[in-house]
């Protein structure tokens, strides 16, 4: 990873021993999910190892800003159920380039099997592109989408009809969840 290489070079330039460099690389590779904290712990930002601007660049590289935050200002967690108009598919696709994001175009009958197959790959987000084909009677699909959102995935449905959104919202409310609808103002 570029950040690990930059930190390694910075530590080397600061005169860190080979043993300490090896310890840093071992620690960084052992826990990739907490790489930012590991790098921050090994670099001091007091003028010797970098400045605040460099720290912000490293933080933004490791933890990019949420791509959907502009449409959901109340968003506090990555996972959940989200509803956007169909015309936002392209914009979401551009914003989700850095995330593990799968788009599904299957009709409702095939959607359950495809969502299950995609969930085996543990994506960050799943986009349901043809949600306008879902009806309020597609409870099995709604339940699977709700379960995916409850297990840490972001599920984005595009073009969901009002009736289907109400059915999804009703099912989500059973688990004290909500379907976030974009504020497009």
Secondary structure, 3 states (H helix, E strand, C coil): CHHHHHHHHHHHHCCCCHHHHHHHHHHHHHCHHHHHHHHHHHCCCCCCCCCHHHHHHHHHHHCCCCCCCCCCCCCCCCCEEEEECHHHHHHHHHHCCCCCEEEECCCHHHHHHHHHHHHCCCCCEEEECCHHHCCCCCHHHHHHHHHHHHCCCEEEEECCCHHHHHHHHHHHHCCCCCEEECCCC
